């Protein structure tokens, strides 16, 4: 213990000998790890936002559909829709773990303007269902829909801006029907909502389910029953409990396979970036220590001549590396965590134009960082471990110096 303490004192004095070099190296470790933690926090926040928005706004945790219905090609043909939604809703709400069950009808259509027709997705909803709370809570103008409203619709804020309309304005809506034709009607914009996801705020119109069924000529049929569960882990057991003949039950994993696949592929790329940053920092520390060894060749020769063993010289160099790495990791964790905390509250605005480029994804225009303690810990340990491994080279170089040659400054 005493010998180790003396070695650390010598290591500390050597680090303090060239404070500028030591400070710059320490700064590199701090900034390197801080950047990794910030990246990790933002990546986790982005992926979490995409999945959460998709679940809360469209897919839910579980969906019940007709066996022939394909979400990639929404159909209004009666054979692809479901009947007896009341029975399904009752059964779903009685299933353990289910918090919300909502019937929906999806259709396509166009909004007529003076200059062009804009393609939109039309969703018939039960306004009383809590599944649509994000829309209700996202109202920025006007009022929410009533269940028996036959003339009102809700449109996104971006779409309202593109159309130049506000709450109370009239819009002409051309809707596809179950017989392959189209039907046109005039609707009143009851309210304008903003979800923060440009694709929804630009291309989605909500109307009460009875009106959607009437204008699409689908009777009392629906496209799906959407369920929210207490947590995402309950989706599989709930789906298993609800499966039966005549319809298909899918989970959020099935419906968000594209996003999950993109996340999995993206993580490989991000891990490569993490590794490159850590290796750059490790090389900087190894270079600093190697320069220190070259400058102290005569000094190390004197220590060896006085009886300091090779493993003690090696331990002294490793203590220098460990001190730099540990202080850098602590500083990096503090700095990175502070920035992640700030960005988790304020977010990073990327703009509607950039967000709208991500077609097929629930891509918000503001991204918030997320605390992922285990990822932060893994990055810190990786930084510490790889830096110490990189320090083995200058440490081994120092302990192999021959005392006689070292005393001659070789």
C-alpha positions as CSV (number, residue, x, y, z in Angstrom):
1,X,0.0,0.0,0.0
2,X,2.8,2.4,0.9
3,X,4.7,1.6,-2.3
4,X,1.5,2.2,-4.4
5,X,1.0,5.5,-2.6
6,X,4.5,6.6,-3.4
7,X,4.1,5.5,-7.1
8,X,0.9,7.6,-7.3
9,X,2.7,10.6,-5.8
10,X,5.4,10.3,-8.5
11,X,2.7,9.9,-11.2
12,X,0.8,12.9,-10.0
13,X,4.0,15.1,-9.9
14,X,4.8,14.0,-13.5
15,X,1.3,15.0,-14.7
16,X,1.6,18.4,-12.9
17,X,5.1,18.9,-14.5
18,X,3.6,19.8,-17.9
19,X,0.2,21.2,-16.9
20,X,-0.7,22.5,-20.4
21,X,-0.2,19.1,-22.0
22,X,-2.0,17.3,-19.2
23,X,-4.8,19.8,-19.2
24,X,-5.4,19.5,-23.0
25,X,-5.3,15.7,-22.7
26,X,-7.8,15.8,-19.9
27,X,-10.0,18.2,-21.8
28,X,-10.0,15.7,-24.7
29,X,-11.2,12.9,-22.5
30,X,-13.9,15.1,-21.0
31,X,-15.2,16.4,-24.3
32,X,-15.0,13.0,-26.0
33,X,-17.1,11.3,-23.3
34,X,-19.5,14.3,-23.1
35,X,-20.1,14.1,-26.8
36,X,-20.8,10.3,-26.6
37,X,-23.2,10.8,-23.7
38,X,-25.0,13.6,-25.6
39,X,-25.2,11.5,-28.7
40,X,-26.5,8.5,-26.7
41,X,-29.1,10.7,-25.0
42,X,-30.4,12.2,-28.3
43,X,-30.4,8.8,-30.1
44,X,-32.4,7.3,-27.3
45,X,-34.8,10.3,-27.3
46,X,-35.3,10.2,-31.0
47,X,-36.0,6.5,-31.2
48,X,-38.3,6.7,-28.1
49,X,-40.2,9.7,-29.6
50,X,-40.7,7.9,-32.9
51,X,-42.1,4.8,-31.3
52,X,-44.2,6.7,-28.7
53,X,-45.8,9.0,-31.3
54,X,-46.5,6.1,-33.6
55,X,-48.2,4.1,-30.8
56,X,-50.2,7.1,-29.3
57,X,-51.3,8.6,-32.6
58,X,-51.9,5.6,-34.9
59,X,-51.0,2.1,-34.1
60,X,-51.7,1.6,-30.4
61,X,-50.2,-1.3,-28.6
62,X,-52.5,-3.9,-30.2
63,X,-54.8,-3.8,-33.2
64,X,-57.7,-6.1,-34.2
65,X,-58.4,-6.2,-37.9
66,X,-60.1,-8.3,-40.5
67,X,-57.9,-11.2,-41.7
68,X,-57.8,-9.7,-45.2
69,X,-57.1,-6.1,-44.2
70,X,-53.6,-4.8,-45.2
71,X,-52.4,-1.6,-43.5
72,X,-50.0,-1.0,-46.4
73,X,-53.1,-0.8,-48.7
74,X,-56.0,0.6,-46.7
75,X,-59.2,-0.8,-48.1
76,X,-62.9,0.2,-47.7
77,X,-64.3,-3.0,-49.3
78,X,-66.7,-4.6,-47.0
79,X,-64.9,-7.9,-47.0
80,X,-61.8,-6.2,-45.6
81,X,-63.7,-4.4,-42.8
82,X,-65.0,-5.7,-39.5
83,X,-68.5,-5.9,-38.2
84,X,-69.8,-6.2,-34.6
85,X,-67.3,-3.7,-33.2
86,X,-69.4,-3.4,-30.0
87,X,-68.7,-7.0,-29.2
88,X,-65.0,-6.7,-29.9
89,X,-64.8,-3.5,-27.9
90,X,-66.5,-5.1,-24.9
91,X,-64.3,-8.1,-25.1
92,X,-61.2,-6.0,-25.4
93,X,-62.0,-3.7,-22.5
94,X,-62.5,-6.7,-20.3
95,X,-59.1,-8.2,-21.1
96,X,-56.6,-7.7,-18.3
97,X,-54.0,-5.0,-19.0
98,X,-56.1,-3.1,-21.6
99,X,-56.6,0.6,-20.7
100,X,-58.3,1.9,-23.9
101,X,-60.1,0.4,-26.9
102,X,-61.2,2.6,-29.8
103,X,-62.8,1.8,-33.1
104,X,-61.5,3.6,-36.2
105,X,-62.2,3.8,-39.9
106,X,-59.4,4.8,-42.3
107,X,-60.1,6.3,-45.7
108,X,-58.3,8.4,-48.3
109,X,-59.4,11.6,-49.8
110,X,-58.6,15.0,-51.1
111,X,-59.1,18.6,-49.9
112,X,-60.1,20.9,-52.7
113,X,-58.5,24.3,-52.8
114,X,-58.7,27.1,-55.3
115,X,-55.5,25.9,-56.9
116,X,-55.1,22.2,-56.3
117,X,-56.2,19.1,-54.5
118,X,-54.2,18.0,-51.4
119,X,-54.1,14.3,-50.6
120,X,-55.1,13.5,-47.0
121,X,-55.8,10.6,-44.8
122,X,-59.3,10.6,-43.2
123,X,-59.8,8.9,-39.9
124,X,-63.2,8.2,-38.4
125,X,-63.0,8.2,-34.7
126,X,-65.1,7.9,-31.5
127,X,-64.5,11.4,-30.0
128,X,-65.3,10.1,-26.6
129,X,-62.5,7.5,-26.6
130,X,-59.4,8.4,-24.5
131,X,-57.2,7.0,-27.2
132,X,-57.6,10.3,-29.0
133,X,-56.6,12.4,-26.0
134,X,-53.3,13.5,-27.8
135,X,-55.5,15.1,-30.4
136,X,-57.8,16.7,-27.9
137,X,-54.9,17.9,-25.8
138,X,-53.2,19.2,-28.9
139,X,-55.9,21.6,-30.0
140,X,-54.5,25.0,-30.7
141,X,-57.8,26.6,-32.0
142,X,-61.5,25.9,-32.0
143,X,-63.1,23.0,-30.2
144,X,-63.1,19.2,-30.1
145,X,-65.6,17.0,-32.0
146,X,-68.9,15.8,-30.6
147,X,-69.9,12.2,-31.3
148,X,-73.0,13.2,-33.2
149,X,-71.4,16.0,-35.2
150,X,-72.2,15.4,-38.9
151,X,-70.5,18.4,-40.4
152,X,-67.4,19.0,-38.3
153,X,-63.8,17.9,-38.8
154,X,-60.4,18.4,-37.1
155,X,-57.4,19.3,-39.2
156,X,-53.7,19.7,-38.4
157,X,-52.1,23.1,-37.9
158,X,-49.7,22.7,-40.8
159,X,-52.6,21.6,-43.1
160,X,-54.7,24.6,-42.0
161,X,-51.7,26.9,-42.8
162,X,-51.3,25.4,-46.2
163,X,-55.0,25.7,-46.9
164,X,-55.2,29.2,-45.4
165,X,-58.2,28.3,-43.2
166,X,-58.9,28.6,-39.4
167,X,-61.4,27.2,-36.9
168,X,-65.0,27.8,-38.3
169,X,-63.9,27.8,-42.0
170,X,-65.5,25.6,-44.6
171,X,-63.5,23.0,-46.6
172,X,-64.5,20.8,-49.5
173,X,-63.6,17.2,-48.9
174,X,-63.5,14.5,-51.6
175,X,-63.6,11.0,-50.0
176,X,-63.1,7.5,-51.4
177,X,-66.0,5.1,-50.8
178,X,-66.4,1.4,-50.5
179,X,-67.7,0.9,-54.1
180,X,-64.6,2.5,-55.6
181,X,-66.2,5.8,-56.3
182,X,-65.8,9.2,-54.5
183,X,-68.2,11.3,-52.6
184,X,-67.8,15.1,-51.9
185,X,-69.1,17.1,-49.0
186,X,-68.6,20.4,-47.3
187,X,-67.3,20.3,-43.8
188,X,-66.7,22.9,-41.0
189,X,-63.3,23.0,-39.4
190,X,-64.3,22.6,-35.7
191,X,-60.8,22.6,-34.4
192,X,-57.1,22.7,-35.4
193,X,-54.6,20.4,-33.6
194,X,-50.8,20.2,-33.4
195,X,-49.2,16.9,-32.4
196,X,-45.7,18.0,-33.2
197,X,-45.4,15.3,-35.9
198,X,-45.5,17.0,-39.2
199,X,-46.8,14.0,-41.2
200,X,-49.9,13.9,-39.0
201,X,-50.3,17.7,-38.8
202,X,-50.1,17.9,-42.6
203,X,-52.0,14.9,-43.9
204,X,-54.6,13.8,-41.4
205,X,-58.3,14.8,-41.0
206,X,-60.4,13.5,-38.2
207,X,-64.2,13.2,-38.2
208,X,-66.8,11.4,-36.1
209,X,-67.0,7.7,-36.9
210,X,-70.7,7.7,-37.9
211,X,-70.1,10.5,-40.5
212,X,-67.0,8.7,-41.8
213,X,-69.1,5.5,-42.2
214,X,-71.9,7.3,-44.0
215,X,-69.7,9.2,-46.5
216,X,-67.6,6.1,-47.3
217,X,-70.7,3.9,-47.6
218,X,-69.3,1.3,-45.2
219,X,-72.4,0.9,-43.1
220,X,-71.4,0.2,-39.5
221,X,-68.1,-1.4,-40.4
222,X,-64.7,-0.3,-39.1
223,X,-61.1,-0.8,-40.2
224,X,-59.7,-1.8,-36.8
225,X,-60.1,-1.7,-33.1
226,X,-57.0,0.0,-31.5
227,X,-56.0,-0.9,-28.0
228,X,-53.6,0.7,-25.5
229,X,-52.2,-1.5,-22.7
230,X,-50.8,-0.5,-19.4
231,X,-47.3,-0.9,-20.8
232,X,-45.7,-2.1,-24.1
233,X,-44.7,-5.4,-22.5
234,X,-48.3,-6.4,-22.1
235,X,-49.0,-6.2,-25.9
236,X,-48.0,-9.8,-26.6
237,X,-50.1,-11.5,-23.9
238,X,-53.1,-9.2,-24.7
239,X,-52.8,-10.1,-28.4
240,X,-52.7,-13.8,-27.5
241,X,-55.8,-13.5,-25.4
242,X,-57.8,-11.7,-28.1
243,X,-56.9,-13.9,-31.1
244,X,-59.8,-15.7,-32.6
245,X,-61.3,-16.8,-36.0
246,X,-62.3,-14.3,-38.5
247,X,-59.9,-11.5,-37.6
248,X,-56.2,-10.8,-37.1
249,X,-54.5,-9.4,-34.0
250,X,-51.2,-7.6,-34.4
251,X,-49.0,-5.8,-31.9
252,X,-47.1,-2.5,-32.0
253,X,-43.9,-4.4,-32.9
254,X,-45.5,-5.8,-36.0
255,X,-46.9,-2.4,-37.0
256,X,-43.7,-0.5,-36.3
257,X,-41.3,-3.1,-37.9
258,X,-39.9,-0.5,-40.2
259,X,-39.0,1.8,-37.4
260,X,-37.6,-1.0,-35.3
261,X,-35.5,-2.2,-38.2
262,X,-34.2,1.3,-38.8
263,X,-33.3,1.6,-35.1
264,X,-31.5,-1.7,-35.2
265,X,-29.5,-0.8,-38.3
266,X,-28.8,2.7,-37.0
267,X,-27.4,1.4,-33.7
268,X,-24.6,-0.4,-35.6
269,X,-23.6,2.9,-37.2
270,X,-23.7,4.7,-33.8
271,X,-21.6,2.1,-32.1
272,X,-19.0,2.5,-34.8
273,X,-19.0,6.3,-34.1
274,X,-18.7,5.6,-30.3
275,X,-15.7,3.3,-30.9
276,X,-13.9,5.9,-33.2
277,X,-14.3,8.7,-30.6
278,X,-13.1,6.5,-27.8
279,X,-10.1,5.2,-29.8
280,X,-9.1,8.8,-30.7
281,X,-9.1,9.8,-27.1
282,X,-7.1,6.6,-26.2
283,X,-4.5,7.5,-28.8
284,X,-4.2,11.0,-27.4
285,X,-3.5,9.7,-23.9
286,X,-1.1,7.1,-25.2
287,X,0.7,9.8,-27.1
288,X,0.9,12.1,-24.1
289,X,2.3,9.3,-21.9
290,X,4.8,8.2,-24.6
291,X,6.1,11.8,-24.9
292,X,6.3,11.9,-21.1
293,X,8.4,8.7,-21.1
294,X,10.8,10.1,-23.8
295,X,11.3,13.3,-21.7
296,X,12.0,11.3,-18.6
297,X,14.3,8.7,-20.0
298,X,17.2,9.7,-17.8
299,X,15.0,10.0,-14.8
300,X,13.5,6.6,-15.3
301,X,17.0,5.2,-15.7
302,X,18.0,6.7,-12.3
303,X,14.9,5.1,-10.7
304,X,15.7,1.8,-12.2
305,X,19.4,2.1,-11.0
306,X,18.1,2.9,-7.5
307,X,16.2,-0.4,-7.4
308,X,12.8,0.4,-8.8
309,X,11.4,-2.8,-10.4
310,X,10.1,-2.9,-13.9
311,X,6.5,-3.7,-12.8
312,X,6.7,-0.6,-10.5
313,X,7.7,1.6,-13.4
314,X,4.9,0.1,-15.5
315,X,2.4,0.7,-12.6
316,X,3.5,4.3,-12.3
317,X,2.8,5.0,-16.0
318,X,-0.6,3.2,-15.7
319,X,-1.4,5.3,-12.7
320,X,-0.8,8.4,-14.7
321,X,-3.1,7.1,-17.4
322,X,-5.7,6.0,-14.9
323,X,-5.7,9.4,-13.2
324,X,-6.2,11.2,-16.5
325,X,-8.9,8.7,-17.6
326,X,-10.8,8.8,-14.3
327,X,-10.8,12.5,-14.0
328,X,-11.8,12.8,-17.6
329,X,-14.6,10.3,-17.2
330,X,-16.0,12.1,-14.1
331,X,-15.8,15.5,-16.0
332,X,-17.3,14.0,-19.1
333,X,-20.2,12.4,-17.2
334,X,-21.0,15.6,-15.4
335,X,-20.8,17.8,-18.5
336,X,-22.7,15.4,-20.8
337,X,-25.4,14.7,-18.2
338,X,-26.0,18.5,-17.7
339,X,-26.4,19.0,-21.4
340,X,-28.7,16.0,-21.7
341,X,-30.8,17.3,-18.8
342,X,-31.1,20.7,-20.4
343,X,-32.0,19.2,-23.8
344,X,-34.5,16.8,-22.2
345,X,-36.4,20.0,-21.0
346,X,-35.9,22.3,-24.0
347,X,-35.4,19.9,-26.9
348,X,-33.7,20.6,-30.2
349,X,-35.9,22.1,-32.9
350,X,-35.1,20.7,-36.4
351,X,-37.8,22.4,-38.3
352,X,-40.9,21.2,-40.1
353,X,-39.2,21.0,-43.5
354,X,-36.6,18.5,-42.2
355,X,-39.2,16.5,-40.2
356,X,-41.5,16.2,-43.2
357,X,-38.7,14.5,-45.2
358,X,-39.0,11.4,-43.1
359,X,-41.9,9.8,-44.9
360,X,-43.5,6.8,-43.1
361,X,-42.1,7.7,-39.7
362,X,-43.6,9.6,-36.8
363,X,-40.8,12.2,-37.0
364,X,-41.4,15.1,-34.6
365,X,-40.1,18.6,-35.4
366,X,-38.6,18.9,-31.9
367,X,-36.4,16.2,-30.4
368,X,-35.8,15.8,-26.7
369,X,-32.8,14.0,-25.2
370,X,-33.4,11.1,-22.8
371,X,-31.5,9.9,-19.8
372,X,-30.3,6.4,-20.3
373,X,-28.1,5.7,-17.2
374,X,-27.0,2.2,-18.2
375,X,-25.8,3.5,-21.6
376,X,-24.0,6.3,-19.9
377,X,-22.3,3.9,-17.5
378,X,-21.4,1.5,-20.4
379,X,-19.8,4.4,-22.4
380,X,-17.9,5.6,-19.3
381,X,-16.5,2.1,-18.5
382,X,-15.6,1.6,-22.2
383,X,-13.7,4.9,-22.2
384,X,-11.9,4.1,-19.0
385,X,-11.0,0.5,-20.1
386,X,-9.8,1.3,-23.6
387,X,-7.7,4.3,-22.4
388,X,-6.0,2.0,-19.9
389,X,-5.4,-0.6,-22.6
390,X,-3.9,2.1,-24.8
391,X,-1.6,3.1,-22.0
392,X,0.0,-0.3,-21.8
393,X,2.2,0.5,-24.8
394,X,4.1,3.5,-23.2
395,X,4.1,1.6,-19.9
396,X,5.7,-1.4,-21.4
397,X,8.2,0.8,-23.3
398,X,9.2,2.5,-20.0
399,X,9.7,-0.7,-18.0
400,X,11.9,-2.2,-20.7
401,X,14.4,0.7,-20.6
402,X,17.9,-0.5,-19.7
403,X,19.2,1.6,-16.8
404,X,22.6,2.2,-18.4
405,X,21.2,3.2,-21.7
406,X,18.5,5.4,-20.0
407,X,21.2,7.2,-17.9
408,X,22.9,8.1,-21.2
409,X,19.5,9.7,-22.3
410,X,18.7,6.9,-24.9
